[in-house]
Amino acid sequence: MTRELLLWALVSLASKVPVAMAPLALVFLSRESPGGYTLGASLASAYVLGEVVGAPLLGTRLGRGGMRRQLSAGLLAGALAFGALPFAHSAPSPVLLALAFLAGAAPAACPGGLRAALTRLVDDDLVPRALSAEATLTQCVWAAAPGLVVLLALQVDPGAPLLLGALLAATGSLLLLRLPEPRAPEPAGRSAAPMTRTLLSGWPVYLTSAAAMAMLATAELVLPALLEDRDIAVGWSGPLLAGFALASAAGALCYGLRTWPGSVRVQSLVLLAVTAACVCLITLLPGLGGIAVALLLAGAFQSGVMVTRNLSLRERLPEHAHASAYSVMYAVQGVGYSATASLSAVALDLASPSVAILGGVAITLLITAVSAFAERPGRPARRRQGGDRAASAL
């Protein structure tokens, strides 16, 4: 634990909290306005759309140098948008939608950029432990964010969560400038593949990450309907999801404590299969206790899936593309979550909540099989490019 790592942790915390609070904070901002919950849901959708659009567009520029300044500027622009929303709550809907979109898009490259910066602050043999620590921090933030939003919105002011998000994002923007500028090696020689082609070569990893996110999104979004279907109070969904996030934090921490057998690709597939089995248990175990146990187990293994997917992407692509690739994966995960939200609504109209969850698991496993088949034949892209350069030199 060095001064640079502690500073990185502060920047990461200041940038993650606004993201975790934003969707629910936008709903609370609008619930007493004429637009009500409908406007709040639209603002949350605009925010997520901004993340999906901004992450690949801004993230692909991170490999061209000046990453620290770009990330700082994005966080500052996001802070301004967050801060403007409470003061413009009575403005026309298009203005609010534009601000929500900007709040999501401007800092969207930060998760990928900060992850790449973290891997360059530690030795290579400590990267799995560092990524596990990042996943632990992320899950702790996601566990605490809903309660913090509710407390501030109901006890202080409906716009208070967004103002806190603006303050934290601005603080993170300033602290980020004190981090050392990450320096990734440039592509070697004229034979180096273009950045777009390099990023696209990681598509099997992106696909599996989106599938894993979609499977868990199915369980989260269908959980209230499942509780209601079993005559359990819907209010239990909040504590259950908080427990899921805390279990994910514990699972990420445990993954980083030791070296596990097998390649990260094999680890990822095994952990994903186990997570799918745990999600299936949600539909099979009886009562509130059964659902809680299944969610805790799913959370513990799900965090390992995300850490190993990050390690797989790091192995597959050359170092100069890591920051951009992490941003693309972040956007793909957002697409997976958004698409799952729509499909879950359709599934609940056609079948029971249990069938909807099992359907989401089945689709996830099918996508994972396609991704595993695509990863199997070839070696990591970085090694292939190295071989091509050596061949051309001969």
N, C-alpha and C positions, 0 to 999 in steps of 0.2 A: 504494500500500500504506500504509494508515493504521493508527493504534493500534486503532481499532474493528474494522478488517478482520482484523488479526492476532488480536485477542481472539476474533472470530467463528470464525476458523480453528481455534483451540484448542478452543473449545466444540464445533464440528462434529466434530473428530477424536475428542474424548472421548465423544461420543454415538454415533458410527458404529462404533467398534471393538467395543463390546459387542454390537451388532446383528450385525456380521459374524462374530463368534466364537460366538454363542449356539447355533445348531443343532448344530454339531460338538462344542462343549463339553458340551452336554447328553448327546450320545451317549457321549462318553468318561467322563462322570460316572457313567453307569449300566452301562457294559459289564462291570464286575466284580461288579455286584450280582445278586441272584437274577433280576431282570427282564431283565438283559442288554441286548442290542442292541434287542430288541423294546420294552422300556421307554424306551430312549434315543430311538428313532424316535417313540414316542408323545409324549414330552416335547418333541421338536423340533416335532412337528405342533401341539401345544398352544401353543407359543411363537408359531408363525406365525399360528395362528388368533387369538391375542391381538392381534397386529399388525393383522390384517385387520379385526377388530371395533373395536379401539381407535382406529385412525387416523380413520375417518369420524366416530365418536361424539365424540371429543375434538377433532378438527380443526375441526369445524363451529362450535365455541365460540370459536375463536381470533379471529374477526372481531369479537367483542363487547368487545374491550379487555382490557388486562392480560395480553397474550400472554406477556411475559417471565416473569411469576409462574407462569402455567399450565404453561409448558414446564419451568420449574425444578422445580415440584412433581411433574410427571410423571417427570422424570429421577430425582428423589430416590426416588420410590416404586419405580421400576424397579431402582435400585441396591439398595434393601432386599430386593427379591425375588431379585435375582441373588446377593446375599450370603447369603440364607437357604438357598438350594438346597444348597450343599455341606454345611452343618450338618444339613440334614434329609434327607440322602441315604438314610438307613435308614427314613424315615417311610413310611406307606402310600402307595400309588400315587396315590390321589385328592389327597392333600396336595401331592405333587410336581407333579402336573398343574396344580393351582390356582396354585402358585407360578410355574410356567413360563408359564402363561397371563397372569398379572399382570406378569411380567417383559417380556412382549411388548406387552401392552396399554397399560400406564401411560405409557411414553415414546413411543408410536406417533405422536403428533402432532408430535414434534420434527423429523423430516425436512422436512415441509411448512412448519412454522413457521420453522425456521432458513433455509430457502430463501427464503421471503418476506422475512425480515429482511435477508438478503444483498442482495436486489434494491433495498431501500430505503436501503442504506448507500452505494450508488454511483449515479452519474448514469445516466440512461436509456440513453445511447449506449454505456455500459460494461456493461450488463446481460448481453449475450451472452458477453462475456469472463469476467464473474464466474461465470455458470452453467457455463461450460466449466471454470473452475478448480475449482468444486465437484465436477463430474463426475470430474476428474482425481484429486482427493483421495479421492473415494469408491472409485474403481477401485484406487488404490494400497492403500487399507485392505483391500479384498476380496482383493487379491493376497497380502498379508502375513498375513492372519488365519488361514488354515488351518495354515500352518507354525508360527505362534505358539501355536495351541491344542495341536498335537501335541507341541511342545517342552515346554510347561508341564505338560501332562497326563502325559506319560511320564517326564519328568526331575524334576519337582517333586512334584505331587500331582494326582489326577484332578479335584479341585475348584478348582485354582489358576486356570484360565482364567476361571471364573465369578467368583472373588474379584477378579481383575484387572478384569473387566467392571464389578463393583460399585464398585470404587475409581474407575475412570474416569468412570462415570455420576455418582457423587457429586461428583467434581471439576467435571464439566461443569455440574451443577446450580448449584454455587456461582459459577462463572465467568459463567454466563448472566445472573445478577443484575447483573453489572457492565456488560453491554451496554446501549446506549440503548434505551429502550422504542420499538418500531416503532409509528408512527402512520399508519394508513391512513385515507383520507378516508371519511367516512360516506356511505351511500347518499343521493343528493340527492332531497329532496322525498318526498311521499306516493306519487308514481307509481313509485318504485323497486320493482323486483321483489323478492319475498321471497327470502331466502337460499337456500332449498331449490330454488326454481325456477331461480335464477341458477346454482347449482352443477350442476344437471341439464343446463343448456344446453351444458355442456362435454363431453357424453357422447362425441362423435366423437373428441376428443383422448384421453379415458380409454381408449376402445376400442382405438385404434391403439397406445397405450403398452402395454396389456396384451397385444396381439397380438405386438408386438416382443419383449416379455419372454418370452412363451410360446415363440416360435421359438428364441430362444437357450437357453431352459431345455430344450427338446427336445434340442438338440445336446449340452448339458452332461450331462444325465441319461442319454442313450443312449451317450455317448462310451465308457464302460468296456466296454459290450457290443460296440460297434463294434470296439474294439481287440482284444478277445478273438476276435471273428469273423474278424479278419484275422491271427490268430496273432501279435499284438504284446502285449508285457507290459502288463498292466492298470495296473501302477505308473506308467506314463507319463501316465496321466490327470491326476495332480496337477501335474507340470510344464507340461503342455499348457494346463490351465485357468489356472494362474498366468500363463503367457505371454499367454493371451487377455485377462486382466484388465489386465496391463501395456500391451498393445496398445490397449485401450480408454482407458486413462489418456493414452497418447500421442495417440490420435485426438481426445480431448476437448481436449487442450492445443492441438493444431494447428487445431481448429475455431475456437478463441477468438483466434488470432493475427491474423486478418484478417476482412474483410467479404466474404461470399460472395454471388454473384448470385442473384436470385430471392427470393421471399417465404419465410418460415420454413416455411410449409405445403408449398410445392413442394420445398424442401430436404429436409424430413422424408420426403416420399414417395420422392424419388430415393435418399436414403441408405438407406431401408428396402428398396427394391428391390435395391440393390447388396449390402446385407447378406444378403438372402435368397439372392442368387446365390452369395455366398461360403459360406454354410452348405451350399448344394447341392454345392459343390466338395468338402466334407468327404467326401461319399459317392462322389465320382468320382476324385479324385486318389489315386494309389497310394502305399502305404507310409506309414511314420511321418512322413517329411518332407512328403508331400502333405497329410496331416491337419494338421500344424503350420502350414503356410503358409496353408491355408484358415481355420483358427481365428484366426491373427494378423490376417488381412485382415478377417474378420467382426468381431473385436473393435475394430479401428480405425474401422470405419464405424458400428458399433452405438452407440458413445458419442455420435456426432453425432445419431443418431435421438433419443436421450433428451434431449439439450440442446434440439434444435429442437421437440420436443413440449412441453417446459417453456415455451419462448418462445411457442409457439402458444396454450397455455392462458393465458398472461399477456396476449396480445393479445385473446383471445376474451372474457375475463371482466373485470368492473370490478375496480379495485385492492383494494377492501375485501374481496373474496372470494378473493384469491390464496392466502392461507395455508390456508384451508379447502379450496380446490380442489386444492392440491398434496397435502394429506393424503388426500383422496378418491382421487386418482390413485395414491398410494402403496398404498392398500388394494386398488384394482382390480388393480394389478400383482401384489400378493401372491396375489389370487384366480387370476389368470392362471397364475402359476407353480405354485400348488397343483393346479389343474385339469390342467395339463400333466403334472405328475408322475404323476397317476393314469392319464391317457390314454397316456402313454409305456409304463407297465407293461402296459396292455392291448395296445398295438401290438406290443410285443416278444413277446407270446405268440402273435400272429397272423401276424407277418411278420418279415423280417430287420431288423437295426438300420438299414441304409441306407434301407429303405422307410419305417421309422418316422420318420426325420429328414425325408425328402422329404414325407411326409404332414403333418408339423408345419409345414413351410414353406408347403405348399399352403393349409392352413387359415389361416395368418397372412396370406397374400396376399389370400385371400377376405375376411377381416375388414377388411383395410386398404382394399380396394375399396369396401366398404360405408361405412366411415368417410370416405373421400375424397369419395364421392358426397354424404354428409350435410353435409360442410363446404363443398362447392362453391357451392350456390345462394345462401346468405345471407352477410351481412357479420358481423364479430365482434360478439358479444353486447353489448359495451360501447358500440359505436357505435349499434346498434339502440336500446338503452335511451336513449341521448342523443337520438336522433331522436324517440323517443316523447315524451320530456319536452318537447322543443321544440315538437312538434305540440300537446301538451296546453296548453302555455303560450299558443300562438296561439289 
